[in-house]
């Protein structure tokens, strides 16, 4: 019974740490860039787009396809950075303990 009580306490601590981590991720922002900085996308730690900046020089109607590609590339860059930051935060919370397959947090 003593081990069960200790296990429950650890689970509660882990849950508390997870909630703190999720709150930190919400305030975290990652910027992805493309086209040598001509397009930037900022995501929060949950992967939600917060800002999009496009250099006015790219507003040429003849270059719309390139602009669309750069927006996608900047978003992908920001998403990779966000996922890396979330994984780093998760490792802090779990102490490096691997999560079971298919369990991906906080998303």
ChimeraX attribute file (.defattr): number of C-alpha atoms within 10 A of each C-alpha:
attribute: neighborCount
match mode: 1-to-1
recipient: residues
	/A:1	6
	/A:2	6
	/A:3	8
	/A:4	9
	/A:5	10
	/A:6	11
	/A:7	12
	/A:8	11
	/A:9	12
	/A:10	12
	/A:11	12
	/A:12	12
	/A:13	13
	/A:14	14
	/A:15	13
	/A:16	12
	/A:17	16
	/A:18	19
	/A:19	14
	/A:20	12
	/A:21	17
	/A:22	19
	/A:23	13
	/A:24	15
	/A:25	19
	/A:26	14
	/A:27	10
	/A:28	15
	/A:29	21
	/A:30	20
	/A:31	20
	/A:32	23
	/A:33	22
	/A:34	21
	/A:35	17
	/A:36	8
	/A:37	13
	/A:38	17
	/A:39	24
	/A:40	24
	/A:41	25
	/A:42	23
	/A:43	22
	/A:44	20
	/A:45	26
	/A:46	19
	/A:47	21
	/A:48	13
	/A:49	17
	/A:50	12
	/A:51	12
	/A:52	16
	/A:53	14
	/A:54	17
	/A:55	12
	/A:56	9
	/A:57	8
	/A:58	16
	/A:59	11
	/A:60	10
	/A:61	8
	/A:62	9
	/A:63	11
	/A:64	12
	/A:65	9
	/A:66	13
	/A:67	21
	/A:68	12
	/A:69	14
	/A:70	23
	/A:71	22
	/A:72	18
	/A:73	19
	/A:74	25
	/A:75	24
	/A:76	16
	/A:77	19
	/A:78	26
	/A:79	24
	/A:80	15
	/A:81	19
	/A:82	25
	/A:83	18
	/A:84	13
	/A:85	17
	/A:86	23
	/A:87	15
	/A:88	12
	/A:89	18
	/A:90	22
	/A:91	14
	/A:92	14
	/A:93	19
	/A:94	13
	/A:95	9
	/A:96	10
	/A:97	10
	/A:98	10
	/A:99	12
	/A:100	7
	/A:101	6
	/A:102	6
	/A:103	9
	/A:104	10
	/A:105	12
	/A:106	16
	/A:107	10
